[in-house]
């Protein structure tokens, strides 16, 4: 049973190929964004919920939610 409770560590992963914003809603802390994500491995993640706070927007120096999601997912220019 102890093996089940031990944390699993992964050394590699897969890159995000593309993402699509399905829906965006605002709340008192920031934005809740619903995404579909295409992974480089060929898998898709559907209806992924991401929370972007107003502090995140300030840190990314943008007011555009789409830009903030790009930065949060690692799409830097």
N, C-alpha and C positions, 0 to 999 in steps of 0.2 A: 504494500500500500504506500510505502514511503516514496517509491519511484514515481507514482502517480502525482504526488504533491510537489516533486522537485521541478523547478522551473526548466523550461525547454529553451535552449539557446540555439539560434540559427545564425550561421555565418554569412549566408548569401540569400538573396531574394531575387525578385524580378522587377524590371522597370515598368513604369506606367507609360503606355504608348499614347493614349488619348483619354480625355474625359469629356463628358457632357453634363451640363447643369440642367436638371429636370425641373427643379422648383427651388425657390428661395423664399424664406419667411424671416421676418425680423422679430426679435424678442427683446427683453430688457437688457440682456447681456451682449447681444450682437445679432448674428444671423445664423440660421439653420439652413444648410444647403443640402439638397438631395442630388446625388450624382450617380451616373453610370460611368464605370471606369473600364477601359480596355487595357489588359496587361500584355507585356511583351511575350509572356509565356503562352499566349493564345487563350487564356481564360478571361472571362468578363466578370466584373462585380457590378451587380445591379442594385439600385435603390440604397446606395451607401449614404449614410447621414454624416455630415461634417458640420462642426460648430466653429464659426469664425467670430471671435469676440471683437468688440470695438477697439480693445487694446491691440489685438492682432492687426487690425486695419491701420492703426497708428504706427505700429512697428514696421509694417510693410510700406509705409508712407503712401497709402492710397485710400480712396473712398470707394473704389470699385470692387465689388464683391468678387467678380470674375478674376480680376488681377490677384486678389488675396488668395483665392483658391489655387491659382497657378503657383504662387510662391509657396504656399503650404504644401503642395504636392511635389515641390522641387523643380518646377519649371522656371529657371532663372535665365535671363537674357545676358 
